[in-house]
Amino acid sequence: MNLTNAEILSNQPISERYCHMEIAITGWSVADVKPGQFFHIRTIDAYSPLLRRPFSIYRINEEDNTLEFLYLVKGVGTKVMAKRMPKEHLDIFGPLGNTFTFREGSSGILLIARGVGIATLSALAFDAGKKGIPCYAILSARTKDDILIEKELTAAGIKTFPVTDEDGSSDPLLVRKLAEEIIKMQQIDSVYTCGSRRLAILTKDIGEQHQLFAEIALEENMGCAMGACYACVCDIQDEDEIRSIRVCQEGPVLPLKKVIL
Ligand SMILES: Cc1cc2nc3c(=O)[nH]c(=O)nc-3n(C[C@H](O)[C@H](O)[C@H](O)COP(=O)(O)OP(=O)(O)OC[C@H]3O[C@@H](n4cnc5c(N)ncnc54)[C@H](O)[C@@H]3O)c2cc1C
């Protein structure tokens, strides 16, 4: 885990609501960063907003030791982050949290993401591409404009299935049908989700029905991200017991069957 002043290489909007940022790391290798992990970022070098904000790694570039983030411009922190300029320094803390796991000898994985949830799942998708594991991604969003990084995923050999609210294709019944077709046709043995409670419920159900290995990346609001403040507590079902966990300590990736949705 490192506290780093990274150099911002680029930071620009990729659609009306989303931005992409690339930063250069010096002093340690990004090879140590794993899909699913996140960084706690000081969005601006000022007292307000005081709290850092957590962001998953969208892409890990070992060749030039850079990291990329995709983020939704939402509240006070991301609004100031969107104004940060190339050559400025970004105070980042991490990598934090656990990582996604691949089932041993996986024959194919399916990602079910809503909105910027694909930012969290994409590092896993690129890793699957490198390992030669077939990867399929259902990308759900409000509008066509909100479907993120489809081109980048396709270029990495990932088959994408965009669905939107505007044309009605993101309806859970239709997404379920689509997911079941992919699972049956493509020998999917693992499924991963992020970005929507409704899709997580659907994914959990499909996972249980088809006996798939299933994981979720949770996005609880965080304060310290070090386990001290208990801002990110959620309940999980552990065997017969319901237990509270801190997402920053035991997550953000959890077995989907354990998460109470
Ligand atoms: C592990 C993880 C990974 C994530 N990855 C991504 C990602 O890759 N891309 C992405 O777009 N989003 C991601 N998110 C969500 C992202 O962190 C939030 O969207 C972001 O924090 C919003 O910040 P904001 O300042 O714009 O919004 P705000 O709504 O202003 O603030 C967000 C939260 O910060 C806290 N906060 C703010 N101000 C205060 C205050 N004064 N006192 C106490 N608490 C306060 C609150 O919990 C608040 O809800 C991730 C979240 C987690 C947990």
Ligand as a Chemical Component Dictionary entry (heavy atoms), coordinates in Angstrom:
data_LIG
# 
_chem_comp.id                   LIG 
_chem_comp.type                 NON-POLYMER 
_chem_comp.pdbx_formal_charge   0 
_chem_comp.three_letter_code    LIG 
# 
loop_
_chem_comp_atom.comp_id 
_chem_comp_atom.atom_id 
_chem_comp_atom.alt_atom_id 
_chem_comp_atom.type_symbol 
_chem_comp_atom.charge 
_chem_comp_atom.model_Cartn_x 
_chem_comp_atom.model_Cartn_y 
_chem_comp_atom.model_Cartn_z 
_chem_comp_atom.pdbx_ordinal 
LIG C1  C1  C 0 -14.422 0.386  -3.803  1  
LIG C2  C2  C 0 -15.118 1.457  -4.611  2  
LIG C3  C3  C 0 -14.767 1.656  -5.940  3  
LIG C4  C4  C 0 -15.394 2.644  -6.695  4  
LIG N1  N1  N 0 -15.020 2.806  -7.989  5  
LIG C5  C5  C 0 -15.583 3.767  -8.740  6  
LIG C6  C6  C 0 -15.185 3.967  -10.088 7  
LIG O1  O1  O 0 -14.305 3.274  -10.607 8  
LIG N2  N2  N 0 -15.795 4.963  -10.786 9  
LIG C7  C7  C 0 -16.787 5.747  -10.233 10 
LIG O2  O2  O 0 -17.328 6.616  -10.909 11 
LIG N3  N3  N 0 -17.173 5.560  -8.959  12 
LIG C8  C8  C 0 -16.603 4.607  -8.192  13 
LIG N4  N4  N 0 -16.995 4.451  -6.889  14 
LIG C9  C9  C 0 -17.990 5.376  -6.351  15 
LIG C10 C10 C 0 -17.293 6.711  -6.033  16 
LIG O3  O3  O 0 -16.404 6.541  -4.960  17 
LIG C11 C11 C 0 -18.323 7.780  -5.676  18 
LIG O4  O4  O 0 -19.131 8.004  -6.806  19 
LIG C12 C12 C 0 -17.606 9.044  -5.276  20 
LIG O5  O5  O 0 -17.073 8.891  -3.980  21 
LIG C13 C13 C 0 -18.562 10.212 -5.336  22 
LIG O6  O6  O 0 -17.910 11.322 -4.775  23 
LIG P1  P1  P 0 -18.530 12.768 -4.902  24 
LIG O7  O7  O 0 -17.763 13.661 -4.015  25 
LIG O8  O8  O 0 -18.624 13.150 -6.329  26 
LIG O9  O9  O 0 -20.003 12.547 -4.387  27 
LIG P2  P2  P 0 -20.622 13.010 -2.990  28 
LIG O10 O10 O 0 -22.010 12.490 -3.027  29 
LIG O11 O11 O 0 -20.419 14.464 -2.791  30 
LIG O12 O12 O 0 -19.793 12.207 -1.903  31 
LIG C14 C14 C 0 -19.716 10.794 -1.886  32 
LIG C15 C15 C 0 -19.647 10.253 -0.488  33 
LIG O13 O13 O 0 -18.550 10.784 0.230   34 
LIG C16 C16 C 0 -18.901 10.934 1.571   35 
LIG N5  N5  N 0 -18.905 12.304 2.012   36 
LIG C17 C17 C 0 -18.893 13.395 1.217   37 
LIG N6  N6  N 0 -18.854 14.486 1.955   38 
LIG C18 C18 C 0 -18.876 14.083 3.251   39 
LIG C19 C19 C 0 -18.855 14.766 4.478   40 
LIG N7  N7  N 0 -18.809 16.101 4.548   41 
LIG N8  N8  N 0 -18.886 14.019 5.617   42 
LIG C20 C20 C 0 -18.921 12.682 5.579   43 
LIG N9  N9  N 0 -18.953 11.982 4.427   44 
LIG C21 C21 C 0 -18.918 12.697 3.294   45 
LIG C22 C22 C 0 -20.245 10.412 1.725   46 
LIG O14 O14 O 0 -20.170 9.067  2.067   47 
LIG C23 C23 C 0 -20.827 10.644 0.357   48 
LIG O15 O15 O 0 -21.950 9.923  0.083   49 
LIG C24 C24 C 0 -16.401 3.459  -6.117  50 
LIG C25 C25 C 0 -16.758 3.272  -4.780  51 
LIG C26 C26 C 0 -16.129 2.282  -4.041  52 
LIG C27 C27 C 0 -16.511 2.064  -2.609  53 
# 
loop_
_chem_comp_bond.comp_id 
_chem_comp_bond.atom_id_1 
_chem_comp_bond.atom_id_2 
_chem_comp_bond.value_order 
_chem_comp_bond.pdbx_ordinal 
LIG C1  C2  SING 1  
LIG C2  C3  SING 2  
LIG C2  C26 DOUB 3  
LIG C3  C4  DOUB 4  
LIG C4  N1  SING 5  
LIG C4  C24 SING 6  
LIG N1  C5  DOUB 7  
LIG C5  C6  SING 8  
LIG C5  C8  SING 9  
LIG C6  O1  DOUB 10 
LIG C6  N2  SING 11 
LIG N2  C7  SING 12 
LIG C7  O2  DOUB 13 
LIG C7  N3  SING 14 
LIG N3  C8  DOUB 15 
LIG C8  N4  SING 16 
LIG N4  C9  SING 17 
LIG N4  C24 SING 18 
LIG C9  C10 SING 19 
LIG C10 O3  SING 20 
LIG C10 C11 SING 21 
LIG C11 O4  SING 22 
LIG C11 C12 SING 23 
LIG C12 O5  SING 24 
LIG C12 C13 SING 25 
LIG C13 O6  SING 26 
LIG O6  P1  SING 27 
LIG P1  O7  DOUB 28 
LIG P1  O8  SING 29 
LIG P1  O9  SING 30 
LIG O9  P2  SING 31 
LIG P2  O10 DOUB 32 
LIG P2  O11 SING 33 
LIG P2  O12 SING 34 
LIG O12 C14 SING 35 
LIG C14 C15 SING 36 
LIG C15 O13 SING 37 
LIG C15 C23 SING 38 
LIG O13 C16 SING 39 
LIG C16 N5  SING 40 
LIG C16 C22 SING 41 
LIG N5  C17 SING 42 
LIG N5  C21 SING 43 
LIG C17 N6  DOUB 44 
LIG N6  C18 SING 45 
LIG C18 C19 SING 46 
LIG C18 C21 DOUB 47 
LIG C19 N7  SING 48 
LIG C19 N8  DOUB 49 
LIG N8  C20 SING 50 
LIG C20 N9  DOUB 51 
LIG N9  C21 SING 52 
LIG C22 O14 SING 53 
LIG C22 C23 SING 54 
LIG C23 O15 SING 55 
LIG C24 C25 DOUB 56 
LIG C25 C26 SING 57 
LIG C26 C27 SING 58 
# 
